[in-house]
Amino acid sequence: QARREWSYIFKALKDKNLQPRILYPARISFRYEGEIKSFPDKQKLREFVTKSPPLQEILKKGLILEKRKKGERGHNPQTRETDG
């Protein structure tokens, strides 16, 4: 499951040759500006990315998709009743 949760971000980092790795317990690390960066969760990654415009561009789709998934949990618009 950890690999699936990080899949888009992993692929985006790999496409930019940043040598990503998934570590267990689930963490992601990658080489950025000559250093290895490691994050235990997406919130910590998101906090770091806000300070790095190049990474924002690389990862924006993955981080936005994750925010949407969290917001949609438990919400099914097809079963919602409306006043008519």
C-alpha positions in Angstrom: 0.0 0.0 0.0 2.8 2.4 0.8 4.2 2.1 -2.7 0.8 2.8 -4.2 0.3 5.9 -2.0 3.7 7.4 -3.2 3.4 6.1 -6.9 2.7 9.4 -8.7 5.3 11.4 -6.7 7.9 8.6 -7.1 7.3 8.5 -10.9 7.6 12.3 -11.2 10.9 12.4 -9.2 12.2 9.4 -11.2 11.4 11.2 -14.5 13.6 14.1 -13.4 16.4 11.7 -12.4 16.2 12.6 -8.7 16.8 8.9 -7.7 13.7 8.4 -5.5 13.6 5.5 -3.0 10.7 4.2 -1.0 11.9 3.3 2.5 10.0 1.3 5.1 8.2 2.1 7.3 6.7 4.1 4.4 8.9 7.1 3.6 10.2 8.5 0.4 13.7 9.9 -0.2 15.3 11.5 -3.2 18.4 13.3 -4.2 17.8 17.1 -4.6 20.5 19.7 -5.0 23.2 17.3 -4.1 21.6 16.1 -0.8 19.3 13.2 0.1 16.0 14.4 1.2 13.7 12.1 3.2 10.1 12.5 4.2 7.9 10.3 6.4 4.6 11.5 5.0 3.1 13.7 2.3 2.5 16.6 4.7 6.2 16.9 5.5 7.0 16.7 1.7 4.3 19.3 1.0 5.9 21.7 3.6 9.3 21.3 2.0 8.0 21.6 -1.6 6.3 25.0 -0.8 9.9 26.4 -0.4 11.1 25.0 -3.7 9.4 26.2 -6.9 11.2 23.6 -9.1 9.8 20.8 -6.9 6.4 22.4 -6.8 6.3 22.2 -10.6 7.5 18.6 -10.6 5.1 17.4 -7.9 2.1 19.7 -8.1 -0.2 17.1 -9.8 0.6 14.4 -7.3 0.1 16.6 -4.3 -3.1 18.1 -5.6 -4.5 14.6 -6.4 -3.7 13.5 -2.9 -5.5 16.5 -1.4 -8.6 15.8 -3.6 -8.6 12.1 -2.5 -8.6 13.0 1.1 -11.4 15.6 0.6 -13.6 13.0 -1.2 -13.4 10.3 1.4 -16.8 9.4 2.7 -18.5 11.7 0.2 -20.6 10.1 -2.5 -22.5 12.7 -4.5 -24.7 10.1 -6.2 -26.3 9.1 -2.9 -26.9 12.6 -1.7 -30.6 13.7 -1.4 -31.6 17.1 -2.5 -34.7 19.2 -1.7 -36.8 19.5 -4.7 
